[in-house]
């Protein structure tokens, strides 16, 4: 029986939800979190009902705004109180505003950077001391194809995702001696609510060709468990 623990941020739906399911099926304790308590409670209940295993003691749903330092610290404390360790962190929480740069408000810019990039920093910084003591850990940062190529009307989102790749590369060097691996994934178009929000007409026309969240989750699992040489890299998922 595996007694290791993973935190997956932004896991009430989409990619986060799917990787949480994959990790549960592999025997991990999993902490799911979202900014909305109702959403995360609903997802936890759904996962318990859909999985053919007893996940009652292996799953924790927590409300957490990853851009808020105190809430992140509470998330880490709740995880340690219940499961005693943090072995995997998947920084997946993210938002997007679809606007030209000239029409983007300062608040919208700040909110995007705070959740997508600062949230990755805060969660990683809070989890790292535990991993460093254990001399073991894996951190997966969810970037995007828009973290390597800029696209119109989502400049704040692109800037945040480019930043995640830089953070990943820098941190991998810092913690390599602690046997901690840090990597980023860069999916293309994924069949999620966020993709629909970016351009609903395009989404409807191209939905069938888009990556499914479950496929992205499978790739993340492959990077964690099979491709253990991956460290500091940003892996495209097309």
Helices and strands as residue ranges (DSSP letters): E 5-9, H 14-25, E 29-34, H 37-50, E 59-63, H 69-83, E 88-91, G 101-103, H 106-113, I 114-118, H 119-134, E 137-142, G 145-147, H 155-175, G 176-178, E 180-187, H 193-198, H 200-206, G 207-209, H 213-221, I 222-226, E 234-237
